[in-house]
Amino acid sequence: MVLADLGRRINGAFAQLSRVPVIDDKALDALLKEVASALLESDVNVKLVANLRSKVKAKVKAAIESGADKGKDINRKNIIQKAIFDELVLLVDPGVEPYKPKKNHPNVIMAVGLQGNGKTTTCTKLAVYWQKRGLKSCIVCADTFRAGAFDQTRQSATKAKIPYFGSYTETDPVSIAAQGVMKFKKEKFEVIIVDTSGRHKQESELFQEMVQIGEAVKPDMTVLVLDASIGQAAEAQAKAFKESADFGAIIVTKMDGHAKGGGAISAVAATKTPIIFLGVGEHLYDLDKFSPEPFISKLLGMGDIQGFMDHMQSITLANPEKQKEMQKKLGEGKLSIRDWKEQISNVMSMGPLSKIASMIPGLPQGMVEGSDEETSSRMKRMMIICDSMTETELDSDGSPFIVYDAKDKNKPVGVNMKALLRVAKGSGCHVREVEEVLCQYRMMSNMAKTVGGKNGFMQNLQKMQ
Ligand code: GDP
């Protein structure tokens, strides 16, 4: 069962609980049965599921016996939901903090894993992720086993504008890794990702090579890349790798399509190694930061404010001065068309819009209507329209497009058709579309004014959780 379905089923079970006349043992059992069967269908280990069931039951029983429900069904329902939420978090929480790359330090990250697990793709995604967060990132391709590995790195790194190092002629992966890391260290790179060879199965040569590369480049963190489709078998694979390369973190890829994703995550958590990211697609931005609580929260449709803040922070880190200025303007409700346009282009550069929408708590999932392609092309048209405006119009609050009363400068009496027509002509759009863009800008600007206030837009957004 793919994760979205798992979340929907658990939510459905919660909704069912709200409909039962009395919340008693029978109702709790029925809910737990449904949650357990959903987890089992996601390939979560039977023992882990049984453990979750009995722990929830014990917690709920203890809470009711202590009188925490004050004899009311509504309180009992909340206790049950909270107990399930907490146990689901524990199910995916290894309880270990991963290494965090530091600024002004050459953080060497070595990626290991079997061939086809998505290692090379993930290396580029990681470099882009950290680069966006203000860390100068690069990739060293030390995969000499697979023909075409260096070409793949070259292509994806070039597309992502990430510097890379590799060789078509050198056959010794240890030597390439050492050369690449030395070169990038000299050039003051802050995240140096070393992509190593994979094999179809765990072979002693692969492990030996990993150990040798590890000795040569002395990684700050070794990351094991695992494919979600193996489900709970992830535990055995992780253990096999751990015996040779002592990795500090795991990335589970292909979470977008695989029915066994839940099983893979919970199995990995059982190995007490932190999962740091989930690969959720083939594109550069299809990499979700993983933290147990926000993950479960998002799974159950409760939003992921931490993920959203992380997205926003990456914009801040890439250009701190600009973003500070923007936050000030947002807080004061002084957003010009130019500022709004910049915000949209920032959001567009962050990846699929539906993903961003799903992180905002309380936001209807259907708000960003249509596919990501449709939304993105709608946004691009908005940008083209803005680009056809004059500098004065861009820096304004939209007033040049309005005609005001000759005596009362605050009283609008109509639209400035001449300006609207000029922008429409310049952007190859209809006047109606230009008006729509201005209308959307006004909505956002008004929202910033309302939500803004003295604490600022972002702080208020956090409070909305
Ligand atoms: P490697 O052999 O481990 O380096 O694997 P690759 O990076 O070449 O990836 C193997 C295939 O998996 C490629 O077709 C990738 O596009 C695909 N892939 C990697 N990560 C993901 C992911 O998170 N989701 C999906 N759907 N495909 C992925």
Residues whose N, C-alpha, C, O or C-beta is under 5 A from the ligand:
A	BS01	GDP	L114 Q115 G116 N117 G118 K119 T120 T121 T122 G198 T253 K254 M255 D256 G279 V280 G281 E282 D286
